[in-house]
Amino acid sequence: MPDLLSMIAPFLNALLIALIARKALGVPVGWPRSIAMGLFTGVSISWAVISISEVTGIYVDGRTNAPLGVVFAVAALVTAWVFVLGLIALVLLELFVPTGTLPSPSALLRGWKARRNRARRYTQVVRIAAKHGLSGYLGGRRRAREAQSAIARSLRAALNEGGVTHSTGRLLVMDRLTGTPVGDAGELLAALPAATRKDLAESLLSEVLRQLVRTGVFHADLHPGNILITPDGGLGLLDFGSVGRLDQPTRNALGMLLVAIDNNDAIVATDSLIEMLDRPDGLVERDLEREIGQLLVRYRAGLGRGGSSGMFAALFKLIHAHGFAVPPQIAGAFRALAALDGTLTLISADLDVVAAVRRQGREMMREATEPQAVRADLESRLAAYLPLLQRLPRRINKLTEDLEQGRISINIRALSDERDRGFLTGLVHQVVIAILAATATLGAIVLMVTDAGPTVAPGVRLFVLIGSTLLLVGFVLALRSLALVFHRR
């Protein structure tokens, strides 16, 4: 039993020291580093107390040469200073490697299985690629020197084998869609009349815009391999693994943007962009409106294929230049339109995307403003606002009575928000701690450099002992202040 206690005691001591250190700093320092500091402090305390006692002459040849109270005071002071050195190490660790930047031991243990499975999958992928002669192309280390058809066959075989390797028992079964991908349908498209190809391209653009503006669920990966030309001359979409979603306010703003493009209205286009995106701090709306107006004038006539393909890039450049934060859903919509532009080029090289977007946007907004659509929208909104409208007369009556009888008052408090009070309290807290730390440190220096005062032990003056204690308090307060400043809340 004593042996067990002697083994457990250092860890309990380290845990107690770690708890005190977290309380002293006032910030949630990580437990592993706190316990490590506690172990270091517990091991160092006895050595430091004996060394300082021998240097000061309190403990010589196994005997104490000072009163018992002085021995206890020096031992407590040395213990506290060793503890402060541990606090300094914790503050430096929090400054350079804050808590949470490294994975915890529990996270490492929990993630071991996932990392092992991921390494196994990567090993299988590399083995499959090497088996089909593609290992030299991993990571872009090798350029294609063989025939493109040979590389394509090897890649197809590797993908087929890899699909079998990484498939599971859970499958999604869908209908078979027969057709030719747009990227491989050059001969098929060349045999079609130009008017038919243009109709195909416009129908595809119309469906994508309808998904964006009306439905709210859109295909976000519209490259030529995911669009098929069916045998009956229609279009089919594949691979809905990448799907974007837009809420109603965003769809309305996007629709208004299309109307503004059609009407060359820079003011409405600016308002629509601000509604869709997150407004940046310091946005100068007049400059944004002026640049959008220049963009609309530049691409008003489409300018052929160069104008169509360049409009999305110019719009993205303008958005980033003004510091807008683009939500992921909006970025997905813009990426889908940019990818669609290249696909439309393969289907019909004569299609002017800007002009087509104008027409399709005009048509969709006309559908949205038809009497039946407007009536349905008004009825749904009225049903939502009906309880508020029923209570409105009573509220107006009460407001007029309070105004007539002088019962209306306005109460304004500068610190009514809890966040403002918390910020001010924290600021005052840090200032008070800094002042106390500076005062304690200056007082300690004055006491330690003076030659006056009684001697409590050989080589130990009372004022030096008090000054060391004050310096210890100043150090602890200063470390707490630094921890509060640099801690990432």
N, C-alpha and C positions, 0 to 999 in steps of 0.2 A: 504493500500500500504506500509506504513512503516513497518508494521508487516511482510509482505512478504519479504521485503528487509532484515530485521533483521534475518530472517530464512535462506535466500539464502547466505548472506554475509559470514558466516563461511565456507561454502562449497566452495565458490569462492576463499576465502583466502587460504583454504587448497589445492585447485587445483593449485593456483599460487605458493605456497611454494613447492608442489610436482614437478612442472615443473622446478623450480630453482634448487632443489636438484638433479634431473636427469642430468641437465646441469653441475652442480658443480662436480658430480662424474664422468661424462664422459662415463657412461655405461648405457644400457637400463634396469634400475631397474623396477620391476613390478609396474604398476599403482596402484593396490589396496594397497600395502604396502606404496607406496609413499604418497598416499592421506591420509592414516591413520597417517603417520608421520606428514603430514601437519596439520591435525586436532589437534594432540597432541601439536605441536609447537604453533599453533594459540591460544590454550587455555592457554598454559603455559607462553606465553610472558608477558602478563600484570601482572600476579602474580610475575614473576621473576623481572621485572623492578621495581615494587613497593618495593619488599623485599630488593633488592640490594640498592636502593636509601635510604631506611630507615637505613640500616646497615652502609652505608658510611656517613650518616648525610646530604645528599643532600636534602632529603625530610623528614621533621619533623613536626608533628602536622598539617598536611594538608598544609604546606607551604614549598616552595623551598628556600634553603639556599645557592644557587650557581647561577652563571650566566646562562642565558638561553642556550647559546652554550654548556656549560659543561653538562647541563641536557640532551640536545639532544644527545651529544656524548656518555654519559653513557648509555642512553636508547638504542641507536643504537648498542653499544657494547654488552649489555646484550642480546638484541634481536638476534644478530649474534651468540652469544655463545649458546643460546637455540637452534638455528638452527643447530649449529655444533653437539650438543648432539643428535638431530634427525638424522643427517648424520651418527654419530657413530652407532646408532641403525640400520640404513639401511645397513651399511657395515657388521655388525655382522650377520644380517639376510641373506645377500648374501653369507657370508662365510659358515654358517652352513645350511641354507635352500635356495639354489640359486633359482632365478626366473625360473619358468618352472617345478620345481620338484613336485609342488602341482597343481592339476587341478584348472583352473580359475573358477570364479562363472558362467560365460557363459557356460563353458564346463559342469559344474555340472547340469545346467538347461537343456542343450541340451541332456545330457546323461540320464536324469531322466526316460524318456520313455523306453529307451533300458534296463536300470537296472530293471525297473518295469516288463517288459516283461520277462526278464531273470529270475527274482525271481518267476514269475508265472509259467514258464516252470519247474524250479527246484522243485517247490511245487507239480506240477502235477506228475513229475517223482517219487518223494518220496511217494506220495499217491498211485501211481500205484504199486510201489515195495512193500509197506506195504500191499496192498490189496492181493497180491499174496504170501505173506509170505517171502519176500526178504529184508525187512527193516534191519534185523540184519547183512546183508552182505554189506551194504553200508559203504564205507570207510575202509573195511577190518577189522571191529571190531569183526567179528564172523567167526569161522572156520566151514567148512562143516561137519555136523554130520549126516545129513539125507542121504538117498540113492542118488547117483548121478543122477539117472533117474528122481527122484522126483524134484530135483533142476532144472534139465534141462527143465522139463515140465513147472515149474513155471516161469523160465526165458523166455521160448518161449512165454507163455501167456502174460507176462509183456511186452515183446518187441512188440508183435502184438498189444496190446492195446496202448502202447506208440506210435507206428507208426501211428495209427489212430488219436491219440490225437494231434500229432505234424505235420501231413500232411497238405498241403495247396492245393489250387485249381490248382497249376501248377505241372504237372506230366510229366515225361519223359517215353514214351512208347517204349519198345524194343521188339525184337523177343524173343520168349520163347526158352530156351535152355534146352533140356532134358539130364539128366545125373546124376552121383553120385559124390559128392565131394571126392577128394583124401583122405581127413581125415576120411571119412566114407566108403571107398571102399576097406577095407582090404580083405574081402572075395572075391570080384570081382577080385582084383589084384592077390590074391593067386591062383585063377583058371587059370590065364594066364601063358604061358610058360615064362621062364626066359629071353629068347631072345626077346620076344614081349615086356616085361616090360622094358627091356633095350632100345629097339628102341623107346618106348614111352618117356622115360626119355631123351634120346638124342634129339628127335624131339622137346621136350619142351625147352631144353637148347638151341638148335639151333635157335628157334624162338625168344627167349628172347635176345640172343646175336645179332641176326639180327636187332631187334628193337633198341638195344643200339648202334650198330656200323653203320648200314646202314640207317635205317629209322629215328632215332633220337627221336621218341616218344615211350615210353616204359611203361609197366604196373609196377607200383612201389609198389604193395602190393600182392606179390605172395605167400601168405600162403596157406596151403592145402585146406582151405574152398573156395578159389576163383578159383580153378582149378577143372574142371569136367572131369570124364571119361564118354564119350558118349556111347550110346548103340552099335554103330558100331565100337567101339574100338578106337575112336579118342579122342582128347583133346579139351576142351573149356575153355575160360577165362571169369571170371565174375568180376563185381564191378570195373569199370574203373573210380571210383571216385578219385583215387590217381594215377595220371599220371605224369611222368617226361618227360622233353624235353632236348635234348642235341644239341648244335649247331655243325656246320660242323667241325671247328678246334678241338673241344673236341672229336668228334667221330673219327677223324683221329688219334688223340693222343691215344685214347682207342684202336683203331685197331692196332697201332704200339706197344702198350703194349702187346697185345695178341701175336703178331709176335715175340716180344722179349722173352716172356715166352716160346714160342715154340722153339726158337733158343737158349735159355739159354744165352741171350745177356744182361748182366747187364748194359752196357753202354746205349744201346737203351732204355731199360726199365727205367733207371734213367731220360733220356731226356724226355721220354713220360710222366712220373709222373710230372716233373717240368712244362711241357707244359700244362697238365691238371689242376694242382693245382696252388694256389697263392704262388709264391716263398717267403719263409720267409727271414727275414734279418739275415745275418750271417750264411747262409747255407753252410756247408762244403760238396761239391758235391762228393769228394773222399770218405768220410765216408758213405754217402748215397749209392753210387755205390757199395761199399764193402758189406754193409748190404743187399742190394738187390741181389747181387750175392750169398751170403750165403742163402738167402731165396729161390732163384731159384734152388740151388743145393739141398736144404733140401726137396723141394716138386717136384723135377724133376720126380721121379718115382711114385708120387701120394701118396705112403705110405698108401694105402687102404683108408677106410672111415675117419680115423683120420686125414690123410694128407689133404684130400679134404675139410673137414669141418674146419680145422685149418688154411688154407691158407689165407682166408679173414680176420680172426682175427689177424693173424700175420702181414698182410699188413697194416691194420688199426693201429696197434700198432706202426709199423715203421713210418707211416706217421705222427702220433701225436708226436712221440719221436723227430722228426726233426722239429717240430713247423710249419708244413704246415697248412694253413687255407683252409679247404675243402669247396668249393662252394656248395650250397644246391643241385644243380642238380647232381653233382658228388656224394655227400653223398647219394642221393636217388638211384642212380645207384648201388652203393656198397651195400646199404641196400636191394635192390631188389635181387641182386645176393646172399647175405647171406640168405635171406628168401627162395630163390629158392633152396638152398642147402638142407634144411630140407625137402622140398617137394619132391625133387628128391630121397632122401633117402627112403621115403615111397613108391614111385613108383618102384624103383629098388635099392635094398640095395647093389648090386654088382657094381653099376656104379661108376667109378672113375672120379670125376668131373674135376680134374686138367687135366687128360689125355683127357677127352672129350672137355674141353675148348681149349686145344692145337689143336685138330683136327678141331673143328669148326672154330677157328680163322684162321688156315691155309687155310681152304676152302673159307672163306669169303674174305680173302686177295687175294686168287687166282682169285676169281670172280672179285674183284676190279681191278686186273691187267690184265684182259683179253684185247685183242686188241680193241674190241668194246668199252669197258668201258673207257680205256685209251684215245681212240680217242675222245669220247664224252666229257671227262673232259678237254682235251687239246683244243678242239674247243670252249668250254664255256669260258675257261680262255683267249684264244686268242682274242675272241670277246670283253672281258673286257679290255684287254691291247692294242687293236688295235689303239685307238686314241693316246695313249702314244707313241706307236711305230712310228706312222706317224709324230709326232713332234720331235722324237729323232734325226734324222739327222740334222735338223736346229739348235737344241740346241747344238749338238756337234760342228757344224761349228762355231757358235757364241763363244763357249768356247775356241776353238783353236785360233780364231782371237783375242780375248781379251788377251789370253796368249802370243800371238806373239807380240802384241802392248803394253804389259805391263799395261793393264788396270785391271788386277785382283789384288785385295787387300783383306786382311783379317782383320776384325774389331772385337775385343774381348773386351767386357765390363763386368766387374765383377758383376755389379748390373743391368744387362739388364732385368732380370725377375722382374715383378712388385711385386711378392710375396717377393723376397729378399729385394727390396726397402721398402716395407711395414714393414717387420720384423725389418730392421735396423732403420727406422724412429720411430717405436713404442718403440724400445729399448732405443734410444736416448731420446725420450720423457719421458719415465719413469725415466731415470737417471737424467735428468734435473729437473723434478718435485721433486725427492728425495733430490737433492742437495739444491734446493730452500727451501724445507720444513725444512731441517736440519739447514740451515742458518737462516731462520726466527725464528725458535725455539730457537737457541742459542742466537741470538740478543735479543729476548724477555726476556729470562732468565736474561741476563746481565742488561737490563734496569729495570726489576722488582725488582732485589735484591739491586740496588744501592739506597743510601740514599740522593743523590744529586738531584737537579732539583727543579723547582718552584712548588708551591702548587696551584692547580686550583680550589680546593674546600676543605671544611673541611674533612680531612682524605683522600684526593685524590691528589696524585702527578702526574705531567705531564708525567714523565718518566714511571710511572706505567700504566698510560692510554695508552701510545704509546706501551709499552711492551705487554699489554693485546691484543692490536690490532695485533701486529706482531705474537703473539702466536696463535691468531685466524687464521691468514693466514697460519701459519705453520701447524696447525691442519687440515685445509681444504685441503692443498696440500698433506699432508700425507695420509688422507683418500682417496683422488683421486688416489694416487699411489697404495694403497692397493686394491682399487676397480678394477683398471686396471690389477693388478697382479692376483687376485683370480677370476676375471670374466671369465667364460667359453665361449670363443668365438666359 
